[in-house]
Amino acid sequence: MEIGDRATGTTVLSEQYAKWKDKPAQVDLASMWKDLGIAAEGKNVRVTEDAPLATVRRAIMGAEASKKSSSELLPLAVFAGRARAAFKPRS
């Protein structure tokens, strides 16, 4: 957590860890994905640029994925950190 806090210039990761380490936390994943502009479509994921947290999603995904348009699909593995390739056009 210290490394993440130093990288972001905050203490938010350490503070959040302290709150959640001993008790489960409810996270509304469906709402989070929607706010990030991520929607599952079968075995693919569609990203949208007009989502409230699209800039955060682009930062997480990296420069290569950020260059792709919102009309393209990504393999689900991109979000599992296993693949960074194979974009295909929307049909």
All heavy atoms as an XYZ file, in Angstrom:
686
protein
N       0.817     -1.180      0.000
C       0.000      0.000      0.000
C       0.873      1.261      0.000
O       0.510      2.249     -0.617
C      -0.926      0.019      1.220
C      -1.929     -1.114      1.291
S      -3.031     -1.159     -0.123
C      -2.834     -2.832     -0.610
N       2.013      1.173      0.666
C       2.911      2.337      0.723
C       3.380      2.755     -0.663
O       3.430      3.949     -0.972
C       4.129      2.031      1.593
C       3.830      1.929      3.064
C       5.069      1.557      3.858
O       6.185      1.916      3.452
O       4.910      0.896      4.896
N       3.717      1.780     -1.492
C       4.190      2.088     -2.847
C       3.085      2.773     -3.639
O       3.315      3.772     -4.317
C       4.685      0.807     -3.556
C       5.948      0.289     -2.859
C       4.948      1.070     -5.033
C       6.371     -1.088     -3.315
N       1.872      2.263     -3.558
C       0.746      2.869     -4.252
C       0.457      4.272     -3.742
O       0.182      5.184     -4.522
N       0.531      4.451     -2.424
C       0.316      5.784     -1.852
C       1.388      6.762     -2.328
O       1.086      7.900     -2.680
C       0.307      5.718     -0.323
C      -0.990      5.164      0.247
O      -1.992      5.094     -0.497
O      -0.995      4.824      1.443
N       2.626      6.318     -2.353
C       3.704      7.201     -2.838
C       3.502      7.538     -4.308
O       3.680      8.684     -4.727
C       5.074      6.551     -2.634
C       5.607      6.691     -1.231
C       7.100      6.383     -1.146
N       7.482      5.128     -1.774
C       7.653      3.977     -1.126
N       7.497      3.911      0.181
N       8.007      2.889     -1.773
N       3.108      6.551     -5.105
C       2.918      6.770     -6.542
C       1.789      7.762     -6.817
O       1.864      8.531     -7.776
C       2.630      5.446     -7.248
N       0.768      7.748     -5.987
C      -0.368      8.642     -6.203
C      -0.267      9.931     -5.400
O      -1.078     10.838     -5.584
C      -1.696      7.944     -5.832
O      -1.659      7.579     -4.442
C      -1.949      6.727     -6.687
N       0.715     10.001     -4.510
C       0.872     11.191     -3.688
C      -0.256     11.355     -2.676
O      -0.592     12.467     -2.282
N      -0.845     10.226     -2.281
C      -1.955     10.246     -1.322
C      -1.739      9.163     -0.274
O      -0.741      8.445     -0.310
C      -3.300      9.962     -2.024
O      -3.308      8.594     -2.457
C      -3.533     10.872     -3.211
N      -2.698      9.017      0.608
C      -2.710      7.890      1.555
C      -3.989      7.075      1.384
O      -4.343      6.280      2.239
C      -2.608      8.403      3.013
O      -3.700      9.291      3.259
C      -1.280      9.096      3.262
N      -4.657      7.260      0.262
C      -5.963      6.636      0.051
C      -5.907      5.110      0.079
O      -6.812      4.467      0.621
C      -6.624      7.155     -1.248
C      -5.892      6.659     -2.483
C      -8.082      6.771     -1.295
N      -4.870      4.497     -0.460
C      -4.812      3.034     -0.469
C      -4.629      2.478      0.939
O      -5.299      1.519      1.330
C      -3.696      2.552     -1.391
C      -3.900      2.882     -2.873
C      -2.686      2.477     -3.686
C      -5.150      2.218     -3.397
N      -3.731      3.074      1.713
C      -3.530      2.626      3.096
C      -4.790      2.830      3.927
O      -5.168      1.965      4.727
C      -2.369      3.385      3.741
O      -1.165      3.082      3.087
N      -5.443      3.958      3.737
C      -6.672      4.239      4.478
C      -7.775      3.255      4.118
O      -8.486      2.752      4.994
C      -7.132      5.670      4.215
C      -6.222      6.715      4.814
C      -6.541      8.130      4.340
O      -7.612      8.332      3.718
O      -5.719      9.020      4.604
N      -7.927      2.966      2.820
C      -8.972      2.031      2.392
C      -8.668      0.632      2.892
O      -9.559     -0.081      3.351
C      -9.098      2.032      0.867
C     -10.394      1.460      0.385
C     -11.585      2.298      0.828
O     -11.609      3.511      0.699
N     -12.585      1.652      1.368
N      -7.410      0.229      2.826
C      -7.023     -1.089      3.333
C      -7.350     -1.205      4.826
O      -7.897     -2.216      5.273
C      -5.536     -1.340      3.096
C      -5.078     -2.639      3.700
C      -5.404     -3.854      3.097
C      -4.346     -2.665      4.882
C      -5.007     -5.052      3.658
C      -3.948     -3.854      5.452
C      -4.288     -5.051      4.838
O      -3.906     -6.239      5.400
N      -7.033     -0.180      5.599
C      -7.311     -0.195      7.035
C      -8.812     -0.373      7.299
O      -9.205     -1.079      8.229
C      -6.797      1.083      7.687
N      -9.657      0.238      6.473
C     -11.109      0.118      6.647
C     -11.618     -1.275      6.282
O     -12.535     -1.797      6.905
C     -11.842      1.137      5.772
C     -11.718      2.559      6.235
C     -12.475      3.465      5.265
C     -12.212      4.926      5.544
N     -12.857      5.792      4.542
N     -11.043     -1.879      5.227
C     -11.591     -3.115      4.680
C     -10.870     -4.386      5.110
O     -11.375     -5.481      4.888
C     -11.577     -3.055      3.148
C     -12.608     -2.143      2.567
C     -13.546     -1.407      3.221
C     -12.804     -1.879      1.180
N     -14.314     -0.690      2.336
C     -13.876     -0.960      1.067
C     -12.176     -2.311      0.023
C     -14.332     -0.492     -0.142
C     -12.634     -1.839     -1.189
C     -13.703     -0.934     -1.267
N      -9.713     -4.303      5.712
C      -8.903     -5.514      5.950
C      -9.556     -6.527      6.885
O      -9.332     -7.714      6.746
C      -7.512     -5.150      6.456
C      -7.468     -4.572      7.852
C      -6.045     -4.210      8.226
C      -5.986     -3.563      9.577
N      -5.798     -4.519     10.637
N     -10.350     -6.072      7.828
C     -10.931     -6.983      8.801
C     -12.415     -7.261      8.610
O     -13.011     -8.000      9.382
C     -10.713     -6.427     10.216
C      -9.233     -6.379     10.574
O      -8.494     -7.309     10.195
O      -8.819     -5.402     11.220
N     -13.027     -6.643      7.611
C     -14.451     -6.876      7.382
C     -14.745     -6.755      5.893
O     -14.155     -5.935      5.197
C     -15.311     -5.906      8.190
C     -15.068     -4.465      7.859
C     -15.868     -3.535      8.752
C     -15.489     -2.118      8.392
N     -15.590     -1.199      9.449
N     -15.671     -7.569      5.409
C     -16.005     -7.492      3.986
C     -16.662     -6.153      3.652
O     -17.324     -5.547      4.484
C     -16.981     -8.645      3.771
C     -17.381     -9.107      5.117
C     -16.430     -8.567      6.128
N     -16.444     -5.730      2.443
C     -17.041     -4.485      1.967
C     -17.923     -4.786      0.765
O     -17.557     -5.574     -0.098
C     -15.951     -3.496      1.577
N     -19.081     -4.172      0.721
C     -19.974     -4.309     -0.419
C     -19.529     -3.335     -1.504
O     -19.362     -2.146     -1.243
C     -21.404     -3.979     -0.013
C     -22.066     -5.063      0.805
C     -22.381     -6.273     -0.030
O     -21.511     -7.100     -0.281
N     -23.601     -6.403     -0.459
N     -19.311     -3.857     -2.686
C     -18.940     -3.025     -3.826
C     -19.951     -3.283     -4.930
O     -20.192     -4.433     -5.306
C     -17.509     -3.358     -4.322
C     -17.166     -2.534     -5.542
C     -16.492     -3.139     -3.210
N     -20.562     -2.242     -5.427
C     -21.535     -2.360     -6.510
C     -20.771     -2.419     -7.832
O     -20.506     -1.397     -8.459
C     -22.485     -1.164     -6.481
C     -23.583     -1.253     -7.521
O     -23.531     -2.154     -8.388
O     -24.493     -0.411     -7.464
N     -20.371     -3.641     -8.214
C     -19.558     -3.814     -9.421
C     -20.290     -3.380    -10.681
O     -19.685     -2.766    -11.558
C     -19.094     -5.257     -9.543
C     -18.094     -5.718     -8.483
C     -17.780     -7.205     -8.660
C     -16.831     -4.885     -8.533
N     -21.574     -3.674    -10.775
C     -22.322     -3.288    -11.979
C     -22.279     -1.772    -12.180
O     -22.054     -1.284    -13.290
C     -23.763     -3.774    -11.887
N     -22.440     -1.034    -11.100
C     -22.393      0.422    -11.174
C     -20.984      0.906    -11.516
O     -20.808      1.825    -12.313
C     -22.843      1.016     -9.837
O     -22.739      2.417     -9.865
N     -19.982      0.255    -10.933
C     -18.598      0.642    -11.212
C     -18.260      0.433    -12.690
O     -17.693      1.304    -13.331
C     -17.625     -0.149    -10.342
C     -16.173      0.238    -10.581
S     -15.005     -0.721     -9.608
C     -15.220     -2.345    -10.300
N     -18.618     -0.744    -13.237
C     -18.335     -1.017    -14.659
C     -19.039      0.006    -15.543
O     -18.466      0.509    -16.505
C     -18.772     -2.432    -15.056
C     -18.065     -3.558    -14.365
C     -18.656     -4.650    -13.802
C     -16.656     -3.735    -14.173
N     -17.695     -5.465    -13.269
C     -16.462     -4.934    -13.485
C     -15.531     -2.972    -14.511
C     -15.206     -5.406    -13.119
C     -14.279     -3.429    -14.140
C     -14.120     -4.629    -13.470
N     -20.288      0.324    -15.211
C     -21.046      1.298    -16.005
C     -20.370      2.670    -15.957
O     -20.206      3.325    -16.980
C     -22.480      1.397    -15.481
C     -23.346      2.340    -16.274
C     -24.760      2.362    -15.744
C     -25.586      3.350    -16.543
N     -26.949      3.465    -16.042
N     -19.974      3.107    -14.765
C     -19.305      4.404    -14.624
C     -17.974      4.449    -15.367
O     -17.564      5.490    -15.878
C     -19.070      4.747    -13.152
C     -20.351      5.108    -12.420
O     -21.400      5.315    -13.088
O     -20.311      5.176    -11.178
N     -17.291      3.292    -15.447
C     -16.030      3.220    -16.179
C     -16.255      3.111    -17.690
O     -15.316      3.273    -18.468
C     -15.195      2.031    -15.700
C     -14.585      2.175    -14.308
C     -14.067      0.827    -13.823
C     -13.480      3.218    -14.303
N     -17.487      2.816    -18.097
C     -17.795      2.676    -19.520
C     -17.435      1.309    -20.049
O     -16.984      1.166    -21.180
N     -17.670      0.286    -19.247
C     -17.339     -1.091    -19.616
C     -18.618     -1.914    -19.615
O     -19.346     -1.941    -18.632
C     -16.337     -1.703    -18.612
C     -15.043     -0.895    -18.607
C     -16.080     -3.168    -18.930
C     -14.099     -1.250    -17.487
N     -18.887     -2.594    -20.743
C     -20.076     -3.441    -20.837
C     -19.706     -4.772    -21.481
O     -19.058     -4.795    -22.535
C     -21.152     -2.752    -21.664
N     -20.103     -5.869    -20.848
C     -19.834     -7.198    -21.396
C     -20.768     -7.460    -22.563
O     -21.945     -7.110    -22.525
C     -20.031     -8.262    -20.327
N     -20.205     -8.056    -23.614
C     -20.987     -8.492    -24.774
C     -20.477     -9.866    -25.161
O     -19.510     -9.985    -25.906
C     -20.838     -7.513    -25.936
C     -21.519     -6.188    -25.689
C     -21.560     -5.315    -26.937
O     -21.248     -5.808    -28.038
O     -21.918     -4.136    -26.794
N     -21.111    -10.884    -24.616
C     -20.650    -12.247    -24.861
C     -19.272    -12.444    -24.257
O     -19.064    -12.202    -23.075
N     -18.314    -12.847    -25.092
C     -16.948    -13.053    -24.632
C     -16.088    -11.817    -24.834
O     -14.874    -11.867    -24.728
C     -16.317    -14.241    -25.357
C     -16.960    -15.561    -25.000
C     -16.227    -16.697    -25.652
C     -16.866    -18.023    -25.263
N     -16.138    -19.153    -25.819
N     -16.716    -10.706    -25.131
C     -16.006     -9.453    -25.379
C     -16.503     -8.370    -24.434
O     -17.490     -8.549    -23.734
C     -16.211     -8.990    -26.822
C     -15.627     -9.966    -27.808
O     -14.432    -10.213    -27.809
N     -16.480    -10.545    -28.633
N     -15.810     -7.256    -24.459
C     -16.166     -6.101    -23.654
C     -16.210     -4.886    -24.564
O     -15.310     -4.671    -25.368
C     -15.117     -5.864    -22.541
C     -15.396     -4.587    -21.792
C     -15.078     -7.043    -21.590
N     -17.279     -4.100    -24.456
C     -17.375     -2.854    -25.214
C     -17.065     -1.721    -24.253
O     -17.536     -1.698    -23.129
C     -18.761     -2.660    -25.796
C     -18.845     -1.374    -26.612
C     -20.061     -1.277    -27.498
N     -20.322     -2.450    -28.305
C     -19.683     -2.766    -29.443
N     -18.712     -1.994    -29.884
N     -19.999     -3.836    -30.121
N     -16.246     -0.781    -24.716
C     -15.929      0.396    -23.910
C     -16.564      1.621    -24.550
O     -16.671      1.709    -25.767
C     -14.399      0.592    -23.748
C     -13.805     -0.560    -22.972
C     -13.704      0.740    -25.075
N     -17.022      2.541    -23.714
C     -17.628      3.768    -24.214
C     -16.886      4.963    -23.642
O     -16.460      4.960    -22.494
C     -19.119      3.854    -23.834
O     -19.234      3.771    -22.422
C     -19.923      2.742    -24.470
N     -16.734      5.966    -24.475
C     -15.949      7.137    -24.096
C     -16.753      8.207    -23.369
O     -16.176      9.121    -22.806
C     -15.287      7.745    -25.339
C     -14.296      6.804    -25.994
C     -13.232      6.297    -25.022
O     -12.691      7.109    -24.242
O     -12.957      5.089    -25.015
N     -18.077      8.096    -23.350
C     -18.879      9.120    -22.695
C     -19.237      8.769    -21.252
O     -20.002      9.467    -20.606
C     -20.143      9.419    -23.501
C     -21.044      8.202    -23.671
O     -20.599      7.072    -23.380
O     -22.192      8.384    -24.107
N     -18.651      7.707    -20.722
C     -18.905      7.311    -19.330
C     -18.244      8.301    -18.370
O     -17.210      8.885    -18.689
C     -18.357      5.907    -19.098
N     -18.832      8.479    -17.178
C     -18.276      9.446    -16.221
C     -16.816      9.186    -15.836
O     -16.066     10.125    -15.593
C     -19.186      9.295    -15.001
C     -20.425      8.649    -15.479
C     -20.045      7.851    -16.696
N     -16.409      7.914    -15.789
C     -15.038      7.583    -15.384
C     -14.221      6.991    -16.543
O     -13.279      6.238    -16.321
C     -15.060      6.611    -14.198
C     -15.716      7.146    -12.925
C     -15.752      6.069    -11.848
C     -14.993      8.387    -12.425
N     -14.548      7.372    -17.769
C     -13.823      6.855    -18.933
C     -12.340      7.212    -18.879
O     -11.494      6.419    -19.275
C     -14.447      7.369    -20.225
N     -12.000      8.384    -18.367
C     -10.578      8.764    -18.288
C      -9.837      7.863    -17.310
O      -8.680      7.514    -17.552
C     -10.406     10.238    -17.866
O     -11.081     10.454    -16.640
C     -10.931     11.178    -18.927
N     -10.491      7.449    -16.245
C      -9.870      6.526    -15.289
C      -9.646      5.177    -15.959
O      -8.579      4.571    -15.846
C     -10.745      6.373    -14.023
C     -10.206      5.291    -13.107
C     -10.868      7.700    -13.293
N     -10.672      4.694    -16.698
C     -10.538      3.415    -17.405
C      -9.384      3.458    -18.405
O      -8.584      2.537    -18.476
C     -11.840      3.064    -18.136
C     -11.787      1.674    -18.762
C     -12.721      1.488    -19.943
N     -12.381      2.375    -21.030
C     -13.159      3.366    -21.456
N     -14.316      3.613    -20.916
N     -12.766      4.131    -22.454
N      -9.274      4.558    -19.140
C      -8.182      4.669    -20.116
C      -6.830      4.630    -19.416
O      -5.893      4.001    -19.905
C      -8.338      5.942    -20.940
C      -9.453      5.849    -21.974
C      -9.416      7.000    -22.974
N      -9.606      8.297    -22.342
C     -10.790      8.863    -22.114
N     -11.900      8.230    -22.461
N     -10.876     10.048    -21.557
N      -6.723      5.254    -18.281
C      -5.460      5.233    -17.534
C      -5.130      3.825    -17.052
O      -3.976      3.397    -17.099
C      -5.539      6.193    -16.350
N      -6.135      3.094    -16.620
C      -5.926      1.721    -16.154
C      -5.522      0.818    -17.314
O      -4.619     -0.010    -17.189
C      -7.210      1.169    -15.491
C      -7.481      1.909    -14.184
C      -7.090     -0.334    -15.248
C      -8.864      1.642    -13.610
N      -6.175      0.976    -18.450
C      -5.950      0.091    -19.592
C      -4.635      0.360    -20.297
O      -4.098     -0.520    -20.949
C      -7.104      0.213    -20.583
C      -8.406     -0.336    -20.044
S      -9.788     -0.062    -21.162
C      -9.267     -1.020    -22.573
N      -4.110      1.554    -20.226
C      -2.839      1.867    -20.856
C      -2.995      2.528    -22.208
O      -4.082      2.607    -22.771
N      -1.887      3.004    -22.724
C      -1.867      3.809    -23.943
C      -2.370      3.061    -25.173
O      -3.106      3.605    -25.980
C      -0.459      4.326    -24.192
N      -1.981      1.794    -25.335
C      -2.371      1.035    -26.534
C      -3.886      0.926    -26.643
O      -4.477      1.212    -27.676
C      -1.762     -0.364    -26.512
C      -2.126     -1.195    -27.729
C      -1.558     -2.598    -27.640
O      -0.490     -2.783    -27.061
O      -2.216     -3.499    -28.183
N      -4.529      0.540    -25.564
C      -5.983      0.390    -25.573
C      -6.679      1.734    -25.691
O      -7.749      1.832    -26.275
C      -6.442     -0.336    -24.313
N      -6.070      2.783    -25.165
C      -6.681      4.113    -25.222
C      -6.787      4.635    -26.641
O      -7.600      5.493    -26.929
C      -5.866      5.102    -24.390
O      -5.899      4.727    -23.048
N      -5.961      4.135    -27.550
C      -5.983      4.591    -28.937
C      -7.145      3.994    -29.718
O      -7.487      4.468    -30.781
C      -4.669      4.217    -29.630
C      -3.473      4.939    -29.061
C      -2.202      4.443    -29.718
C      -0.977      5.022    -29.037
N       0.250      4.432    -29.515
N      -7.755      2.938    -29.194
C      -8.857      2.280    -29.886
C     -10.135      3.061    -29.668
O     -10.342      3.669    -28.642
C      -9.034      0.845    -29.376
C      -7.776     -0.004    -29.509
C      -7.358     -0.124    -30.956
C      -6.074     -0.923    -31.080
N      -5.587     -0.981    -32.429
N     -11.018      3.026    -30.647
C     -12.263      3.782    -30.529
C     -13.300      3.010    -29.726
O     -13.180      1.812    -29.533
C     -12.814      4.095    -31.915
O     -13.406      2.939    -32.461
N     -14.333      3.691    -29.299
C     -15.370      3.064    -28.489
C     -16.227      2.100    -29.303
O     -17.049      1.408    -28.748
C     -16.254      4.128    -27.844
O     -16.877      4.896    -28.835
N     -16.050      2.073    -30.617
C     -16.842      1.156    -31.428
C     -16.154     -0.197    -31.582
O     -16.581     -1.014    -32.359
C     -17.093      1.765    -32.810
O     -15.877      1.899    -33.513
N     -15.097     -0.417    -30.838
C     -14.378     -1.676    -30.950
C     -14.558     -2.526    -29.701
O     -14.815     -2.021    -28.618
C     -12.896     -1.410    -31.204
C     -12.696     -0.756    -32.561
C     -11.264     -0.378    -32.803
O     -10.746      0.439    -32.052
O     -10.691     -0.924    -33.750
N     -14.422     -3.845    -29.902
C     -14.566     -4.789    -28.806
C     -13.199     -5.256    -28.338
O     -12.281     -5.400    -29.127
C     -15.375     -6.012    -29.273
C     -16.816     -5.749    -29.662
C     -17.430     -7.030    -30.215
C     -17.607     -5.259    -28.484
N     -13.087     -5.511    -27.058
C     -11.871     -6.043    -26.468
C     -12.149     -7.450    -25.964
O     -13.226     -7.706    -25.463
C     -11.447     -5.206    -25.249
C     -11.511     -3.702    -25.330
C     -11.262     -3.129    -23.951
C     -10.469     -3.207    -26.288
N     -11.178     -8.359    -26.016
C     -11.390     -9.658    -25.387
C     -11.458     -9.456    -23.877
O     -10.797     -8.580    -23.332
C     -10.166    -10.469    -25.794
C      -9.188     -9.502    -26.324
C      -9.904     -8.241    -26.671
N     -12.254    -10.254    -23.189
C     -12.378    -10.120    -21.742
C     -11.040    -10.242    -21.032
O     -10.834     -9.641    -19.992
C     -13.332    -11.190    -21.193
C     -14.805    -10.943    -21.454
C     -15.625    -12.142    -21.003
C     -15.284     -9.701    -20.750
N     -10.118    -10.993    -21.580
C      -8.832    -11.228    -20.925
C      -8.052     -9.946    -20.696
O      -7.215     -9.887    -19.813
C      -7.987    -12.210    -21.730
N      -8.320     -8.908    -21.453
C      -7.627     -7.636    -21.246
C      -7.857     -7.158    -19.830
O      -6.968     -6.669    -19.168
C      -8.107     -6.570    -22.255
C      -7.614     -5.187    -21.865
C      -7.639     -6.914    -23.647
N      -9.061     -7.326    -19.318
C      -9.394     -6.843    -17.993
C      -8.918     -7.785    -16.904
O      -8.920     -7.445    -15.755
C     -10.890     -6.564    -17.888
C     -11.286     -5.447    -18.803
C     -11.864     -5.695    -20.015
C     -11.006     -4.137    -18.465
C     -12.189     -4.671    -20.875
C     -11.321     -3.103    -19.322
C     -11.914     -3.376    -20.520
N      -8.508     -8.976    -17.283
C      -7.936     -9.900    -16.309
C      -6.419     -9.772    -16.300
O      -5.737    -10.489    -15.594
C      -8.342    -11.331    -16.651
N      -5.879     -8.876    -17.085
C      -4.447     -8.646    -17.125
C      -3.665     -9.713    -17.857
O      -2.462     -9.840    -17.703
N      -4.330    -10.497    -18.688
C      -3.652    -11.599    -19.372
C      -3.341    -11.328    -20.832
O      -2.527    -12.002    -21.398
C      -4.509    -12.855    -19.283
C      -4.682    -13.330    -17.881
C      -5.419    -14.640    -17.851
N      -6.018    -14.788    -16.545
C      -7.292    -14.960    -16.327
N      -8.129    -15.075    -17.325
N      -7.755    -15.062    -15.111
N      -4.002    -10.370    -21.452
C      -3.793    -10.136    -22.879
C      -3.923     -8.640    -23.167
O      -4.676     -7.944    -22.530
C      -4.817    -10.907    -23.713
N      -3.185     -8.186    -24.163
C      -3.273     -6.781    -24.570
C      -3.312     -6.704    -26.083
O      -2.642     -5.900    -26.688
C      -2.055     -6.017    -24.044
C      -1.944     -6.088    -22.582
C      -2.071     -4.907    -21.767
N      -2.018     -3.587    -22.247
C      -2.844     -2.657    -21.816
N      -3.830     -2.940    -21.034
N      -2.726     -1.443    -22.181
N      -4.072     -7.570    -26.709
C      -4.089     -7.604    -28.160
C      -5.492     -7.883    -28.663
O      -6.440     -7.854    -27.908
C      -3.125     -8.689    -28.643
N      -5.573     -8.167    -29.934
C      -6.782     -8.655    -30.595
C      -8.006     -7.769    -30.432
O      -9.015     -8.178    -29.907
C      -7.092    -10.073    -30.140
N      -7.920     -6.541    -30.886
C      -9.103     -5.694    -30.977
C      -9.792     -6.057    -32.284
O      -9.148     -6.322    -33.279
C      -8.721     -4.217    -31.016
C      -8.288     -3.697    -29.685
C      -6.995     -3.888    -29.241
C      -9.167     -3.019    -28.875
C      -6.586     -3.413    -28.020
C      -8.769     -2.533    -27.662
C      -7.469     -2.740    -27.227
N     -11.105     -6.074    -32.282
C     -11.807     -6.331    -33.537
C     -12.911     -5.309    -33.725
O     -13.531     -4.886    -32.767
C     -12.323     -7.761    -33.595
C     -13.358     -8.122    -32.573
C     -13.758     -9.579    -32.736
C     -14.844     -9.938    -31.767
N     -15.260    -11.315    -31.882
N     -13.149     -4.918    -34.948
C     -14.160     -3.896    -35.229
C     -15.557     -4.371    -34.865
O     -15.862     -5.540    -34.905
C     -14.049     -3.641    -36.724
C     -12.858     -4.366    -37.186
C     -12.469     -5.348    -36.137
N     -16.400     -3.397    -34.562
C     -17.801     -3.682    -34.271
C     -18.481     -4.181    -35.542
O     -18.278     -3.681    -36.607
C     -18.454     -2.376    -33.809
C     -19.876     -2.507    -33.429
C     -20.390     -1.150    -33.015
N     -21.708     -1.268    -32.450
C     -22.366     -0.285    -31.934
N     -21.850      0.922    -31.898
N     -23.558     -0.457    -31.438
N     -19.336     -5.206    -35.372
C     -20.033     -5.727    -36.560
C     -21.407     -5.150    -36.697
O     -21.927     -4.500    -35.870
C     -20.135     -7.248    -36.490
O     -20.517     -7.685    -35.219
